[in-house]
Amino acid sequence: MSFAMAEETPTVDAAKQGTSFNPILAGLLSFVIPGVGHLMAGQQSRGLGWFIGTVVFYVITFFLTAFLVGILLWLFIPFIHIGAGVDAFLQARK
């Protein structure tokens, strides 16, 4: 009786194997959702920092909008997304 061995899936992510993630895709992912491109490129702590920081900024901006101060903070949101995208692109190129 012979048993066929199931093909094992790799358990080590791309960053630990030394393969790089596409920098353009990392930048685009982090532009849409800050931190996701970093996570996909294998930089978990940096990605979580961008993601959590952006969520906190959104929440603070939302609540401060009631006091009219948050309206000015909404103007900074595009810069956060652009900065996250550029950072993810540069970090994935390393």
C-alpha positions in Angstrom: 0.0 0.0 0.0 1.5 3.3 -1.0 0.6 6.7 0.4 1.1 9.8 -1.6 2.9 12.5 0.2 1.0 15.8 0.2 3.1 18.7 -1.0 4.0 21.0 1.9 3.3 24.7 1.6 6.1 27.0 2.6 5.7 28.5 6.1 8.4 31.1 5.9 7.2 34.4 4.4 9.0 36.2 1.5 10.9 38.6 3.7 12.6 35.8 5.7 13.6 33.9 2.6 15.3 37.0 1.2 13.0 37.6 -1.7 11.7 41.1 -2.1 8.2 42.4 -2.5 7.4 44.5 -5.6 8.1 48.1 -4.4 5.5 49.7 -6.7 2.8 47.3 -5.4 3.9 48.0 -1.8 3.7 51.8 -2.4 0.2 51.5 -4.0 -1.1 49.3 -1.2 0.2 51.7 1.5 -1.2 54.7 -0.5 -4.7 53.2 -0.4 -4.5 51.8 3.2 -1.4 53.1 5.0 0.7 50.3 6.4 -0.5 47.4 4.2 2.3 47.7 1.8 4.8 47.6 4.7 3.1 44.5 6.0 3.2 42.8 2.6 6.9 43.7 2.3 7.7 42.0 5.6 8.0 45.0 7.9 5.3 44.3 10.4 6.2 46.8 13.1 6.5 49.7 10.6 3.3 48.7 8.9 1.4 48.5 12.1 2.8 51.8 13.1 1.5 53.5 9.9 -1.9 51.7 10.1 -2.5 52.4 13.8 -1.2 56.0 13.5 -3.5 56.7 10.6 -6.6 55.2 12.3 -5.9 57.3 15.5 -5.5 60.4 13.3 -8.8 59.7 11.6 -10.6 59.2 14.9 -9.1 62.4 16.4 -9.9 64.4 13.3 -13.5 63.1 13.2 -14.2 64.1 16.8 -12.4 67.5 16.5 -14.5 68.3 13.5 -17.4 69.0 15.9 -15.2 71.9 17.2 -14.3 73.1 13.7 -10.6 72.4 14.4 -10.8 69.0 12.7 -11.8 70.6 9.4 -8.2 71.8 9.1 -6.9 68.4 10.0 -8.8 66.8 7.1 -6.4 68.7 4.8 -3.5 66.6 6.1 -5.0 63.2 5.2 -3.7 63.2 1.6 -0.2 63.8 2.9 -0.5 60.9 5.2 -1.4 58.5 2.4 1.2 59.9 0.1 3.9 59.6 2.8 2.9 56.0 3.6 3.0 55.1 -0.1 6.4 56.7 -0.6 7.8 55.2 2.6 6.6 51.7 1.6 8.0 52.0 -1.9 11.4 53.1 -0.5 11.5 50.4 2.2 10.5 47.6 -0.2 13.4 48.7 -2.5 16.0 48.0 0.2 
